[in-house]
């Protein structure tokens, strides 16, 4: 883990403050970071001035050495400094980073999850993927605090589990 002070501006009231945050996390090192990435709260913060909950965006790297994959939250169009053997997935926002983390942690195909999430959001604008339930052949998603299950066909399930 690598921490640094980051300047953040509350999108609601404009309050500017400094916060100490991890900018690098390695799989298997911090259970707290991984738990918060899994439950989707890692980038959430409550403004000390207006008390509004908002999503912080700042440079962050999550590296899984065993899977030779790094997830990078960055607004930069190109990412440098990674081994050519390593798969690097750049995410522009916290939502896409959290989806990529879920795919990586569960060994699922990210492109499939992105496509399914786009379909769900046509019906439920705030739908977000939570987990894959192999026993019941479905994907669990959260829609405005409620759980919904999306059953998969055998073909979809095969595509979901085929990592490329």
Helices and strands as residue ranges (DSSP letters): E 2-9, E 16-26, H 31-39, E 44-46, E 53-55, E 60-64, E 69-73, E 87-91, H 94-105, H 110-123, E 128-133, E 138-143, E 146-151, H 154-161
